[in-house]
Amino acid sequence: MSGVGENQLISIVPDELKFLFELEKQSYCDLKVANKTEDYVAFKVKTTSPKKYFVRPNTGVIQPWDSCIIRVTLQAQREYPPDMQCKDKFLLQSTLVPPHTDVDDLPQDTFTKDSGKTLTECKLKVSYISSSTTQRSSESGGTNGDGNGSETISTIQRLKEERDAAVKQTQQLQHELEMVKKRRMNSGNGLSLKLAALVGLIGLIIGFILKLTLASPK
């Protein structure tokens, strides 16, 4: 099956860890590990660069036909790798364990090859995705041609236009309010009601502007 790493006991999706690489920022990739057997399966995750990655859980037990999610976090890096190439690799080991075994009950030699147990392994490569590449893809409508990038840009533009229109309307209402104040001494009850309505409407417009401002990306 394409895009799925697997061995005799488990399946892993995806079969390659991809991280959005940005300086001084963490990034993560989730792995779905599924037990394909009627037995309890224990797993352990190893990497060639343990100081760069944070894996949780790095050891666990999966019940028959069940699955779990492993989150691999790339720690914040201070410099870009040469040509954005990554030589790091991950190894996911798995082995059968007695029914109802808990992860805390696993013997220390559970994942030792010379322990006499059947130990299966699955290797996973690592690749980095540049944030600038992602941005270019979004601006061009996405590499898969679904138009998500264009839709995002269109939404931002629409929000800005609505915000600008609301600002203009508020300015007009403020001007009318000033005119009403000047004629207040000569106005009757009907004009007082109009003044109250204008004040309330301005409050609603200002609230609408604030909502759009907070919703619009910076």
Buried (B, 14 or more C-beta within 10 A) or exposed (E): EEEEBBBEBBBBBBBEBBBBBBEEEEBBBEBEBBBBBEBBBBBBBBBEBEEBBBBEBBBBBBBEEEBBEBEBBBEEBEEEEEEEEBEBBBEBBBBBBEEEBEBEEBEEEBBEEEEEBEBBBBEBBBBBBEEEBBEEBBEEBBEEEEEEBBEBEEEEEEBEEBBEEBBEBBEEBEEBBEEBEEEEEEBEEEEEEBBEEBEEBBEEBBEBBEEBEEEBEE
